[in-house]
Amino acid sequence: MVKSMYSGVAGMKAQQTAMDVIGNNIANVRTYGFKSSRATFKDVYYQRLNGGSQATANRGGTNTSQVGYGAQLSTIDVMQSQSSFTMTGRSMDMAIAGEGFFQVQDPDGNIFFTRAGQLNFDAEGNLVDSMGNFVLGVSGDPLGREPSAERITVNVPPVDPTASKVEETINGIKFTIKSTNPTKDGNLGMSFIADSSLPLGQDLDVDLLAGGGIIVKINPAAKFTDLSALSTKINEKIKEKNGGKEHPAGAFAITADKEIKDLTGEEICGKNFAVKPGKVTGSLTSGFYAGLSIDKLGDDFKVNDGNTEAKIDKIEVKYDDTDKKFEITVTTDNAGTFTGDIPNSATGSGKLLLKGNNGSIIINHPGFTAMLDKYKTDKGGTTPTGPWTSDPDHNFTASEITFTSSTPSKDIGLGSKTFKLSGGTEGGVQGIEDLDGIMVGADGIIVAKHPVHGEIAVGRIDLVTFANPQGLEQAGNTYFTAGANSGVMNFAVPGTDGAGQIATGSLEQSNVDLSQEFSDMITTQRAYQANSRLITVSDTMLEELVNLKR
């Protein structure tokens, strides 16, 4: 009787431990990098009641009779299977896609291993985990270096003092804005806008923004001899708005890679870079040459000798009976000669491009057939060769039409974008606060972006693998320590020697399977209940034995 009671007690203890394991798993179902455990059991020792015997010629053999003393816990195994990843979007969150563990070191020098990659850089540039422990690997440029267990600290080379500047190309012109003082205060945005609300006589105004930016508001009617004059007025207004003091970044100079002179405020901020087409003033008398008329000038039309205008000297129409076409020639006093043909295939009215050394002219024409009918009428019904020139009989006077050159736009487009000055620094020692960003690659290499040095490799996160990762011992905080049976520890660069790659912006979720845990919880609870019944039934049987005395 007593044996069965002790078996029930042993079974209840074992099942209680199993329930403890299940409870720990469920409690950590949302713990990043957590690895679930399982409890296994074994039977205890046995008491032999009868020994077995071999068969003889006269008697068969008998088996051994044994009574066991219950169950006990055999192992609690850590399940090191990889779980799924959750995307966090945070660049310093990392998961290991494959085998391996991150290495971390606490303040006492103890080294732990973990799959939880909630990493960050502290104010001193040390790479640490969520517990503030140091992440290990290679510190500095990792090129050609073996995997290691050094504290990873960002070390940025010192820089020389530099003033901020920016270069932007607008409509083929490269503009440069530079400050004079080497300081971070020069790393700002400068934008230009046309402000027609400024009073007559005030060329410009500036707004000094709280974040360091500068807005330059320019009167569209203001006139500036060049970019140097514009820079001078901007610096004067900045000093005025800054309480009579120069900007911390010093003076700002605006330059271009080509000469820019005599601009209005509207042209400085303007964004219309199209060529301004030339103009035609005056018109031909109605019916002239049966519908020939000037339509417009091409965008490439020019006037010679620095003049701004040209006038028509003569319009000549020549009929070519061999090729069946009309040759049109327009001669001007200051823009040269322009020619073009109307072929017999142009049966309907349309437009004709006349080309010359100084651009082009577009004219309207009534079509080859109408031209030929008019030509015959004017030539007495015949079609002789020779020019059909403008003259008083055709109601044309050269002075009636004036051409003005097409001119390139004077808009330089400073208002088309914000100029972001960068690279300004007092120089000297640089820290993590001077970086523009940090990235970690799949190979664990840490690359920092610096406004002066550009991209520099500052370290590498190395991993460790074990011959038997199930032999690691849990130490809390999702940490593991090497165990007696974890086997050889190998250092590895991520993605090599059997180690997984690093997935940034992700964290490995707990590998707890809730459906499995709840199923185990039910069977464990029932097993515990059955063992408790074993005790109560054994107690009842003992009670009956005691009652025999009555």
Beta strands, then each sheet from edge to edge (+ up, - down):
strand 1: 37-43
strand 2: 46-50
strand 3: 65-68
strand 4: 71-78
strand 5: 85-87
strand 6: 93-97
strand 7: 101-105
strand 8: 111-114
strand 9: 117-118
strand 10: 120-121
strand 11: 127-128
strand 12: 134-139
strand 13: 150-151
strand 14: 156-159
strand 15: 165-170
strand 16: 173-179
strand 17: 189-194
strand 18: 204-208
strand 19: 214-218
strand 20: 223-226
strand 21: 252-256
strand 22: 261-264
strand 23: 279-281
strand 24: 293-297
strand 25: 309-320
strand 26: 325-332
strand 27: 337-343
strand 28: 350-356
strand 29: 359-365
strand 30: 386-389
strand 31: 402-404
strand 32: 419-420
strand 33: 428-430
strand 34: 437-440
strand 35: 445-450
strand 36: 454-461
strand 37: 463-466
strand 38: 473-476
strand 39: 479-481
strand 40: 489-492
strand 41: 501-504
strand 42: 506-508
sheet 1: 1+ 4-
sheet 2: 2+ 3-
sheet 3: 5+ 42-
sheet 4: 9+ 6- 41+
sheet 5: 13+ 12- 7+ 8- 39+ 38-
sheet 6: 13+ 12- 7+ 37- 40+
sheet 7: 10+ 11-
sheet 8: 13+ 12- 36+ 35- 34+
sheet 9: 14+ 33-
sheet 10: 15+ 16- 21+
sheet 11: 18+ 19- 17- 32+
sheet 12: 20+ 22-
sheet 13: 23+ 31- 25+ 26- 27+
sheet 14: 23+ 31- 25+ 30-
sheet 15: 24+ 29- 28+
end
